[in-house]
């Protein structure tokens, strides 16, 4: 959603609440899936930053690393993790400044985030990685792919992403603007409106409230840093450094990044393909976890997600 329009924010929130009331199971009956396969760990990086992550699956299986968006945590993939077969080794990482990872006062450039992930991949000795990033995580994933001198990545998946152009009026500039003025404690209304703005197709109430709580957990200093990160820009020449096969997944009702943003990525990143999701918003892995999982696994096994 574009924060420049208060009316649009209110309309989207009213629509979301209406959906909650119309479908009782969405509000009350549907609880979080039980999944005992996930194990949580902390890892201290060379920078001194400690990241929290969860892992599941066969330690010898194909590796998937999942990166979340701004104001989220590894819980962003909580609807996806139970759908991934045990034959895959899956890591869902909480970025610095979020969740149970360290919350430094500064150090929120795209290079800072990317250095963390490159360090984590090295410390865990991960190879042939499919790196998946949503929104902010997609910018981090782009930067990791650009800087992957060790050749640890085999594939890249960008969910609800953009080219990272830094200019007034750009998608990145508009979504990051309100972050700079936040103060602790983070208001529930901000966290609720921010998360509601990313959704078009309904998600379970338990999941939505969990992600609102994760946004409130992020301190103001992190949000201030993210305002610079998201609007920090990336050059076309940098994006051209991405050499691994790249899958762009985009919801046609994405209120943040638009079809022209996807075209810019297609035109710039070598070996990139796009799949669009009708009637789906910015957080398509929240809204369509089954379809997202099928497309991700098809991309990994080589059968591919058919573009629309």
VEXMAR-9068 format. One record per residue (C-alpha): residue number from 0; x, z, y. Coordinates in nm, 2 decimals. Each point is the difference from the previous one (the first is absolute). Example, Ala and Ser with C-alpha at 12.3 -4.5 7.8 and 13.67 -1.06 7.14 Angstrom:
   nr    east      up   north
    0    1.23    0.78   -0.45
    1    0.14   -0.07    0.34
This chain:
   nr    east      up   north
    0    0.00    0.00    0.00
    1    0.11   -0.07    0.36
    2    0.02    0.34    0.17
    3   -0.07   -0.18    0.33
    4   -0.38    0.00   -0.08
    5   -0.15    0.35   -0.03
    6   -0.34   -0.15   -0.08
    7    0.14   -0.19   -0.30
    8    0.16    0.33   -0.13
    9   -0.33    0.18    0.02
   10   -0.19   -0.29   -0.16
   11    0.24    0.00   -0.30
   12   -0.02    0.37   -0.04
   13   -0.38   -0.01    0.01
   14    0.00   -0.27   -0.26
   15    0.23    0.20   -0.22
   16   -0.21    0.31    0.02
   17   -0.31   -0.20   -0.07
   18    0.16   -0.14   -0.32
   19    0.08    0.36   -0.10
   20   -0.37    0.10    0.04
   21   -0.14   -0.31   -0.16
   22    0.20    0.04   -0.32
   23   -0.02    0.37   -0.12
   24    0.26   -0.05   -0.27
   25    0.24   -0.12    0.26
   26   -0.04    0.32    0.19
   27   -0.04    0.27   -0.26
   28    0.01   -0.11   -0.37
   29    0.32   -0.20   -0.01
   30    0.31    0.22   -0.02
   31    0.37   -0.08   -0.03
   32    0.11   -0.16   -0.32
   33    0.18    0.24   -0.24
   34    0.35   -0.13   -0.06
   35    0.26    0.22   -0.17
   36    0.26   -0.27   -0.01
   37    0.13    0.05    0.35
   38    0.30    0.23    0.06
   39    0.12    0.11    0.35
   40    0.36    0.02    0.10
   41    0.21    0.05    0.31
   42    0.33   -0.19    0.07
   43    0.26    0.09    0.26
   44    0.15   -0.31    0.15
   45    0.35   -0.05    0.15
   46   -0.15    0.03    0.35
   47   -0.11    0.35   -0.09
   48   -0.37   -0.10    0.00
   49   -0.21    0.11   -0.30
   50   -0.27   -0.24   -0.12
   51   -0.29    0.10   -0.23
   52   -0.11   -0.25   -0.26
   53   -0.20   -0.03   -0.32
   54    0.09   -0.19   -0.31
   55   -0.18   -0.11   -0.31
   56    0.04   -0.23   -0.30
   57    0.27   -0.12   -0.24
   58    0.35    0.08    0.14
   59    0.12   -0.34   -0.14
   60   -0.29   -0.20    0.13
   61   -0.02   -0.25    0.29
   62    0.05    0.20    0.32
   63   -0.27    0.01    0.28
   64    0.07    0.19    0.32
   65   -0.30    0.06    0.23
   66    0.03    0.08    0.38
   67   -0.30    0.12    0.20
   68   -0.12   -0.07    0.35
   69    0.01    0.21    0.32
   70   -0.15    0.35   -0.02
   71   -0.03   -0.03   -0.38
   72    0.21    0.13   -0.30
   73    0.05   -0.10   -0.36
   74   -0.37    0.09   -0.04
   75   -0.08   -0.34    0.16
   76    0.04   -0.13   -0.36
   77   -0.19    0.27   -0.17
   78   -0.28   -0.25   -0.09
   79    0.26   -0.25   -0.13
   80    0.23    0.22   -0.21
   81   -0.25    0.07   -0.28
   82   -0.06   -0.38   -0.04
   83    0.37   -0.09   -0.06
   84    0.10   -0.02   -0.36
   85    0.24    0.26   -0.15
   86    0.24   -0.29   -0.07
   87    0.10   -0.01    0.37
   88    0.23    0.25    0.17
   89   -0.18    0.07    0.33
   90    0.13    0.20    0.30
   91   -0.23    0.08    0.29
   92    0.22    0.13    0.29
   93   -0.10    0.20    0.30
   94    0.19   -0.12    0.31
   95    0.18    0.23    0.23
   96   -0.22    0.18    0.25
   97   -0.30   -0.01   -0.25
   98   -0.15    0.22   -0.27
   99    0.25    0.23   -0.17
  100    0.30   -0.20    0.10
  101    0.22    0.13    0.29
  102   -0.13   -0.03    0.35
  103    0.30   -0.06    0.23
  104   -0.06    0.01    0.38
  105    0.14   -0.35    0.03
  106    0.14   -0.29   -0.21
  107   -0.31   -0.22   -0.05
  108    0.13   -0.35    0.06
  109   -0.06   -0.26   -0.27
  110    0.37    0.02   -0.08
  111   -0.03    0.38   -0.06
  112   -0.29   -0.04   -0.24
  113    0.18   -0.29   -0.18
  114    0.32    0.20   -0.03
  115   -0.20    0.27   -0.17
  116   -0.15   -0.23   -0.26
  117    0.33   -0.19   -0.06
  118    0.17    0.34   -0.06
  119   -0.28    0.11   -0.23
  120    0.02   -0.32   -0.21
  121    0.38    0.06   -0.03
  122   -0.03    0.37   -0.09
  123   -0.26   -0.07   -0.26
  124    0.20   -0.31   -0.12
  125   -0.30   -0.22    0.01
  126    0.04   -0.37   -0.06
  127   -0.23   -0.31   -0.02
  128   -0.25    0.18    0.23
  129   -0.33   -0.12    0.11
  130   -0.03    0.16    0.34
  131   -0.35    0.04    0.14
  132   -0.08    0.10    0.36
  133   -0.32    0.05    0.19
  134   -0.02   -0.04    0.38
  135    0.28    0.22    0.13
  136    0.14    0.00   -0.36
  137   -0.01   -0.38    0.01
  138    0.23    0.00    0.31
  139    0.24    0.24   -0.19
  140   -0.02   -0.22   -0.31
  141    0.09   -0.31    0.22
  142    0.30    0.18    0.13
  143    0.11    0.12   -0.34
  144   -0.02   -0.36   -0.13
  145    0.20   -0.13    0.30
  146    0.27    0.26   -0.06
  147    0.01    0.01   -0.38
  148    0.37   -0.08   -0.04
  149    0.01    0.15   -0.36
  150   -0.27   -0.24   -0.12
  151   -0.23    0.28   -0.12
  152   -0.32   -0.18    0.08
  153   -0.16   -0.27   -0.21
  154   -0.33   -0.03    0.18
  155   -0.18    0.10    0.32
  156   -0.37    0.07    0.05
  157   -0.12    0.05    0.36
  158   -0.35    0.14    0.04
  159   -0.18   -0.03    0.34
  160    0.33   -0.10    0.17
  161    0.11   -0.21    0.30
  162    0.31   -0.16    0.14
  163    0.09    0.30    0.21
  164   -0.01   -0.17    0.34
  165    0.06    0.25    0.28
  166   -0.20   -0.09    0.31
  167   -0.30    0.12    0.20
  168   -0.33   -0.11   -0.16
  169    0.15   -0.04   -0.35
  170   -0.16    0.16   -0.30
  171    0.28    0.25   -0.04
  172   -0.01    0.09    0.37
  173   -0.37    0.07    0.00
  174   -0.01    0.22   -0.31
  175    0.30    0.21    0.10
  176   -0.10    0.07    0.36
  177   -0.20    0.32   -0.06
  178    0.27    0.16   -0.22
  179    0.23    0.07    0.30
  180   -0.24    0.25    0.17
  181   -0.08    0.21   -0.31
  182    0.07    0.38    0.00
  183    0.01    0.26   -0.27
  184   -0.22    0.08   -0.18
  185   -0.12   -0.35   -0.07
  186   -0.38   -0.01    0.07
  187   -0.23   -0.06   -0.29
  188   -0.19   -0.25    0.21
  189    0.31   -0.21    0.06
  190    0.10    0.01   -0.37
  191   -0.36   -0.09   -0.11
  192   -0.04   -0.28    0.25
  193    0.35   -0.14   -0.08
  194   -0.07   -0.02   -0.37
  195   -0.35   -0.13    0.04
  196    0.13   -0.28    0.22
  197    0.20   -0.14   -0.30
  198   -0.29   -0.02   -0.24
  199   -0.27   -0.27   -0.03
  200   -0.12    0.03   -0.36
  201   -0.10    0.36   -0.09
  202    0.23    0.24   -0.17
  203   -0.08    0.33   -0.18
  204   -0.07    0.29    0.23
  205    0.25    0.23   -0.18
  206    0.27   -0.27    0.06
  207   -0.08   -0.05    0.36
  208    0.00    0.37    0.08
  209    0.33    0.04   -0.19
  210    0.16   -0.27    0.21
  211   -0.14    0.15    0.33
  212    0.17    0.32   -0.11
  213    0.33   -0.18   -0.06
  214   -0.02   -0.15    0.35
  215   -0.05    0.35    0.15
  216    0.31    0.12   -0.20
  217    0.22   -0.25    0.20
  218    0.14    0.18    0.31
  219   -0.03   -0.14    0.35
  220    0.38   -0.06    0.01
  221   -0.04   -0.24   -0.29
  222   -0.29   -0.18    0.16
  223    0.20   -0.04    0.31
  224    0.28   -0.16   -0.20
  225   -0.24   -0.22   -0.19
  226   -0.13   -0.14    0.34
  227    0.35   -0.14    0.05
  228    0.05   -0.10   -0.37
  229   -0.32   -0.21   -0.03
  230    0.05   -0.16    0.34
  231    0.38   -0.03   -0.06
  232    0.00   -0.36   -0.08
  233    0.19   -0.21   -0.25
  234    0.17   -0.33    0.06
  235   -0.09   -0.33   -0.18
  236    0.36   -0.03   -0.11
  237   -0.03    0.34   -0.17
  238   -0.31   -0.10   -0.19
  239    0.18   -0.32   -0.12
  240    0.25    0.23   -0.18
  241   -0.26    0.10   -0.25
  242    0.08   -0.21   -0.31
  243   -0.20    0.16   -0.27
  244   -0.35   -0.13   -0.10
  245   -0.25    0.16    0.24
  246   -0.37    0.05   -0.05
  247   -0.22    0.06    0.31
  248   -0.33    0.18   -0.06
  249   -0.24    0.00    0.29
  250   -0.36    0.10    0.05
  251   -0.21   -0.25    0.20
  252   -0.16    0.28    0.19
  253    0.33    0.16    0.09
  254   -0.05    0.15    0.35
  255    0.37    0.03    0.07
  256    0.18   -0.31   -0.13
  257   -0.16   -0.34    0.00
  258    0.02   -0.34   -0.17
  259    0.25   -0.12    0.25
  260    0.22    0.29   -0.08
  261    0.00   -0.10   -0.36
  262    0.07   -0.36    0.09
  263    0.30    0.11    0.20
  264    0.14    0.19   -0.30
  265   -0.07   -0.30   -0.23
  266    0.18   -0.23    0.24
  267    0.30    0.23    0.03
  268    0.07    0.18   -0.33
  269    0.13   -0.24   -0.27
  270   -0.18    0.01   -0.33
  271   -0.31    0.17    0.15
  272   -0.36   -0.05   -0.12
  273   -0.33    0.15    0.13
  274   -0.31    0.13   -0.17
  275   -0.30    0.10    0.22
  276   -0.27    0.25   -0.10
  277   -0.35   -0.08    0.14
  278   -0.20    0.28    0.14
  279    0.30    0.23    0.00
  280    0.18    0.18    0.28
  281    0.36    0.11    0.08
  282    0.03    0.25   -0.29
  283   -0.08   -0.24   -0.28
  284    0.17    0.21   -0.28
  285   -0.24    0.28    0.10
  286   -0.30   -0.23    0.02
  287    0.07   -0.22   -0.30
  288    0.24    0.19   -0.23
  289   -0.10   -0.19   -0.32
  290    0.05   -0.34    0.15
  291    0.32    0.11    0.18
  292    0.14    0.13   -0.32
  293   -0.08   -0.32   -0.19
  294    0.16   -0.21    0.27
  295    0.31    0.22    0.01
  296    0.05   -0.01   -0.38
  297   -0.06   -0.38    0.00
  298    0.26   -0.05    0.26
  299    0.25    0.21   -0.19
  300   -0.06   -0.17   -0.34
  301    0.03   -0.34    0.17
  302   -0.36   -0.12   -0.05
  303   -0.05    0.04    0.38
  304   -0.29    0.10    0.22
  305   -0.19   -0.31    0.08
  306    0.00   -0.06    0.38
  307   -0.33   -0.06    0.18
